[in-house]
Amino acid sequence: MKKLFALVVCLFLGLSLKAQDLSKLYEEVVNGVVVIETRESTLVGQGGQKVEVAVSGLGTGFLVGEDQVMTAAHVAQTAESITVKFKDGEEIPAKVVSSYKYADVALLKLTWPKKDGKILKLGDSDLMKIGEQVFVVGSPLGLTYSFSSGYLSGRQKSNKMSNALVSVEYLQTDAAINKGNSGGPMFNLKGEVVGIVSHILSQSGGFEGIGFATSSNIAGELLYEQSVIWTGIDGMILSGDLADIFNLPQPVGILVQKVVFLSPLGMLGVKGGKYEGTIEGEKVLLGGDVILSVNGVKLGLDEASLDALANVLKSQGDKTPLEVEVYRAGKVITLK
C-alpha cells in the first residue's frame, strides 16, 4: 500500500509540475500572440441584383519582428483592411507583404513597429516527434488568448506537383482548434513556434480532435527565403476536364474568385467572380477572369512551369513591370 501511495503521489506531482510548466510558458509567450481583425468585400443578392457589402473576419497571428506578423493566408489573403490587436490593447493597421495560399501562410507588415513587443521565435519543426506535447494560443470563437494543449499526432506531407511551387507539410494535433484559431502559433515545450494553425477535419463543423498547422520550417522557407508576393486574389486551379469545361485555350489556368481592389492584381484590373456555384462539392464564385500567364510565363503543372512561375513571383517587386494574360468572356486579354 505504501508503494502504491507513493506512486500515486509521484504521478500527481508529475502532472502538477507539467501543468505548472505550461502555465509559465503561456505567460512567457502570450504577449507575442495577436488578434487579427479583417474587413473584406463580398457580393450578396441574386442574379444581376447583387450588391457589394463589407464583412468582418477574425483570426490569430504572432509577432516575428518589430513590424512583422505571421498568420494563415486564408485569414488575410482577400482582406481589404487588416487591424492587428495586441494584448496590451494597442491596435496597429497592417498589410500583406507575402502570402502562399497552398501552404496557408502569410506575412503581414505593421504600419508602425510594435514598441517592446514580444517577438516569438520559430523552432525547428523537423525535430518534433510524434507524441511530443504541444500547445496553441489563439482566439477560438472570439475568445481571445485562449490556451489549449495536446500532442503531435502525425505529419501530413504533399508533394510539389500537387500543391504548386513547393512541398507542403502540416503537423497534425489533437489540441483543440476552432474558428478564430487560424493563423495562431503552435508551440513546443521550449516556447518556440513549430506550426501555424491552418484548418481542422470535421464532420460536425466543430473540432473533433483532428487539427492541422503548417510546419514552421515550410512557413519560414516560403515567407523568408522565397518571399512569394501577395497577389491579392483567391483563385482555383483549372486543369484537365475542368480546363476543357471552361474552354480554356491552354491546359492550365487559375479561376479568380475574389480580388482585393488595392492589390497588385486588383489595380491591374483583374476581375473576380459574381455567381455562386459548386464544383464537385466545393463552393466557388464563377464569372471571374481565368489567369493564363504572368510576365510571359504560362501556367502549367509540370516541374519546369512551376519553377519558372515561382521565380517570376519571387522576383516581383513594387516597381517591377507586371503583365498578366487572362481569359475573359471567351477572349484572351493582356493586362499591363
Secondary structure as GFF3:
##gff-version 3
##sequence-region A 1 336
A	DSSP	alpha_helix	2	29	.	.	.	ID=ss1
A	DSSP	three_ten_helix	30	32	.	.	.	ID=ss2
A	DSSP	beta_strand	33	44	.	.	.	ID=ss3
A	DSSP	three_ten_helix	47	49	.	.	.	ID=ss4
A	DSSP	beta_strand	51	65	.	.	.	ID=ss5
A	DSSP	beta_strand	68	71	.	.	.	ID=ss6
A	DSSP	alpha_helix	73	76	.	.	.	ID=ss7
A	DSSP	beta_strand	81	85	.	.	.	ID=ss8
A	DSSP	beta_strand	91	100	.	.	.	ID=ss9
A	DSSP	three_ten_helix	101	103	.	.	.	ID=ss10
A	DSSP	beta_strand	105	110	.	.	.	ID=ss11
A	DSSP	three_ten_helix	125	127	.	.	.	ID=ss12
A	DSSP	beta_strand	133	138	.	.	.	ID=ss13
A	DSSP	three_ten_helix	140	142	.	.	.	ID=ss14
A	DSSP	beta_strand	146	158	.	.	.	ID=ss15
A	DSSP	alpha_helix	160	163	.	.	.	ID=ss16
A	DSSP	beta_strand	168	173	.	.	.	ID=ss17
A	DSSP	beta_strand	185	187	.	.	.	ID=ss18
A	DSSP	beta_strand	193	200	.	.	.	ID=ss19
A	DSSP	beta_strand	211	215	.	.	.	ID=ss20
A	DSSP	alpha_helix	216	220	.	.	.	ID=ss21
A	DSSP	pi_helix	221	226	.	.	.	ID=ss22
A	DSSP	beta_strand	233	239	.	.	.	ID=ss23
A	DSSP	alpha_helix	241	245	.	.	.	ID=ss24
A	DSSP	beta_strand	252	259	.	.	.	ID=ss25
A	DSSP	alpha_helix	264	268	.	.	.	ID=ss26
A	DSSP	beta_strand	275	279	.	.	.	ID=ss27
A	DSSP	beta_strand	282	286	.	.	.	ID=ss28
A	DSSP	beta_strand	290	294	.	.	.	ID=ss29
A	DSSP	beta_strand	297	298	.	.	.	ID=ss30
A	DSSP	alpha_helix	303	315	.	.	.	ID=ss31
A	DSSP	beta_strand	324	328	.	.	.	ID=ss32
A	DSSP	beta_strand	331	335	.	.	.	ID=ss33
###
